[in-house]
Amino acid sequence: MNAKTNVLNTDLTGKVAVVTGAGGVLCSDMAKTLARAGAKVALLNRTLSKAQARADEITAEGGVAKAYQCNVLVENDCKVAARQVLEDFGPCDILVNGAGGNSAKANTDKEFYEPGDIGDSTLQTFFTISPENVSSVLELNFLGTLLPTQAFARQMLGRPGCSIVNISSMNAFTPLTKIPAYSGAKAAVSNLTQWLAVHFSKEGIRVNAIAPGFFVSEQNEKLLFNDDGTPTARTQKILAGTPAGRMGRPEELEGALLFLVNNEAAGFINGIILPVDGGFQAYSGV
């Protein structure tokens, strides 16, 4: 494969890697990273065409990849995908639970409650967020991690050296304003990561998570930048709170991923949530 430099010399030759949410910007880059390290990669996505486009990019580089339709909130979809991957590539060695996201319907319009907000019908406040919209975000992130893990971790049992990498968020450490459901959902993903790490420790299956800081994706691009490409007011606050002074680039998650799945480099690392945030968590704002 015509690969970029493997920053950790992680060799995944012969390994089978499964990436959920693989049609998106960040997770498709992760899929490519694993393929460049030698893994056979299964790209799972709710919309098959998006996963197929990314799989085609990998095969065009000389890698081995195949796309699969899978809604991570449907238990049977996960089970069917697991059977198909097993038949096509063999048992899963690496699972990246990348599917997730937020919904604007579970957000508040304002950062802080102010007197009079509760009577303003033009505002979405904490008091008008519906249980259904909160549940949808919780399910997408928490169940969307749990169900694929149930399906693919079965293939890891009795095979020490397998690895699961979940995608958490900086919101799991300190919740951002306006997005209570998403912040809570990612905190749940971090907690599940630690629970799974302990639960599967006797099987030699390591479970860790990456907590990205601020990266531009299809989901958040319109929230971060105006139509003319200038940063929104929220983006300006994000950049002011990020010592690096910029957004992260997808390829800047590659090193964290390769490190966590490398059994030589990270064989004794289990149950951590690794921030990749340009210093956001460390900065007090002063």
Buried (B, 14 or more C-beta within 10 A) or exposed (E): BEBEEBEBEBEBEEBBBBBBBBBBBBBBBBBBBBBBBBBBBBBBBBEBEBBBBBBEBBBEBEBBBBBBBBBBBBBEBBBBBBEBBBEEBEBBBBBBBBBBBBBEBBBBEBEEEEEEBEEEEEBBBEEBBEEEBBEBBBBBBBBBBBBBBEBBBEBBEEEEBBBBBBBBBBBBBEBBEBBBBBBBBBBBBBBBBBEBBEEBEEBBBBBBBBBBBBBBBEBBEEBBBEEEEEBEEBBEBBBEBBEBEEBBEBEBBBBBBBBBBBBEBBEEBBBBBBBBBBEBBEBEEE
